[in-house]
Amino acid sequence: MKYVAILVLKSEAYAKTVVSTLIELGLFDSTVLDGEGVENVATETIPVLSEVTALFGQDIVFNKTIITVVPDRDAVYELNRSLQRDGIDLNTPEVGTLMAFPCEIYIGAE
């Protein structure tokens, strides 16, 4: 069964390495989305949060979200191992997260 893998990077600095890893693994049909952390959106909508953030000098949080379909569960673990090999350890705070879900319906060219 195919899986949908969602990789959320908390730093744009990792994007090129991740894209290279995806290509190396043959995961060409991936989508990269630019995003904003919820902290940034909250500071725009709740003025007091903006003031608190300014006091502590926190950076605006952006992210890159990559969505891809992998052939099976093992491919998700292979992706994680490859990222670790390339210096991206998702177990490290502020790096990102990798999630995967079974894809019961897949319509598209194989």
C-alpha positions as CSV (number, residue, x, y, z in Angstrom):
1,M,0.0,0.0,0.0
2,K,1.3,3.5,-0.9
3,Y,1.8,6.1,1.8
4,V,1.5,9.8,1.8
5,A,4.6,11.3,3.5
6,I,4.5,14.9,4.8
7,L,7.8,16.5,5.8
8,V,7.6,19.9,7.5
9,L,10.9,21.7,7.7
10,K,11.3,24.5,10.3
11,S,14.2,26.1,8.4
12,E,14.4,26.9,4.7
13,A,18.2,26.1,5.0
14,Y,17.4,22.3,4.8
15,A,15.2,22.6,1.6
16,K,18.0,22.0,-1.0
17,T,19.3,19.0,0.9
18,V,15.9,17.5,1.2
19,V,15.1,18.0,-2.4
20,S,18.4,16.3,-3.4
21,T,17.5,13.4,-1.1
22,L,14.0,13.0,-2.6
23,I,15.5,12.9,-6.1
24,E,18.1,10.4,-5.0
25,L,15.3,8.1,-3.7
26,G,13.3,8.6,-7.0
27,L,10.5,10.5,-5.3
28,F,10.2,13.0,-8.2
29,D,6.4,13.5,-7.8
30,S,6.7,15.6,-4.7
31,T,5.2,19.0,-3.9
32,V,7.0,21.8,-1.9
33,L,4.8,24.4,-0.2
34,D,6.0,27.6,1.4
35,G,4.4,28.1,4.8
36,E,4.3,30.2,7.9
37,G,4.5,29.0,11.5
38,V,1.4,29.4,13.6
39,E,3.4,31.7,15.9
40,N,3.8,34.2,13.1
41,V,0.1,34.1,12.2
42,A,-0.8,34.5,15.9
43,T,1.3,37.6,16.2
44,E,-0.4,39.1,13.2
45,T,-3.9,38.5,14.6
46,I,-3.3,39.0,18.4
47,P,-1.5,42.2,18.9
48,V,-0.3,41.5,22.5
49,L,1.6,38.4,21.2
50,S,3.4,40.6,18.7
51,E,4.6,42.8,21.6
52,V,5.8,39.8,23.6
53,T,7.6,38.3,20.7
54,A,9.3,41.7,20.0
55,L,10.5,41.8,23.7
56,F,12.2,38.4,23.5
57,G,13.6,39.0,20.0
58,Q,12.1,35.8,18.5
59,D,12.4,35.3,14.8
60,I,9.4,34.9,12.5
61,V,8.9,31.2,11.9
62,F,8.6,30.0,8.3
63,N,8.5,26.5,7.1
64,K,8.6,24.3,4.0
65,T,6.2,21.5,3.7
66,I,6.9,18.7,1.3
67,I,4.2,16.2,0.3
68,T,5.1,13.0,-1.5
69,V,3.7,9.6,-2.1
70,V,6.0,6.7,-1.3
71,P,5.6,3.1,-2.4
72,D,5.4,1.5,1.1
73,R,6.0,2.0,4.8
74,D,9.7,1.0,4.5
75,A,10.3,3.9,2.0
76,V,9.3,6.3,4.8
77,Y,12.0,4.9,7.1
78,E,14.4,4.9,4.2
79,L,13.7,8.6,3.6
80,N,14.4,9.3,7.3
81,R,17.6,7.4,7.3
82,S,18.8,9.2,4.1
83,L,18.0,12.6,5.7
84,Q,20.0,11.6,8.8
85,R,22.9,10.6,6.6
86,D,22.7,14.0,4.9
87,G,22.8,15.9,8.2
88,I,19.1,16.4,8.8
89,D,18.1,14.8,12.1
90,L,14.4,15.2,12.7
91,N,14.8,14.2,16.3
92,T,16.7,17.5,16.9
93,P,14.5,20.4,18.1
94,E,13.7,23.0,15.5
95,V,14.5,20.8,12.5
96,G,11.2,19.5,11.4
97,T,8.8,16.5,11.4
98,L,8.0,13.6,9.1
99,M,4.6,12.0,9.1
100,A,3.1,9.3,6.9
101,F,-0.3,8.0,6.4
102,P,-1.7,5.0,4.4
103,C,-3.0,6.1,1.1
104,E,-6.1,4.0,0.4
105,I,-7.0,5.8,-2.8
106,Y,-4.3,6.8,-5.4
107,I,-5.4,7.9,-8.8
108,G,-2.6,8.9,-11.1
109,A,0.1,7.5,-13.4
110,E,2.3,5.0,-11.8
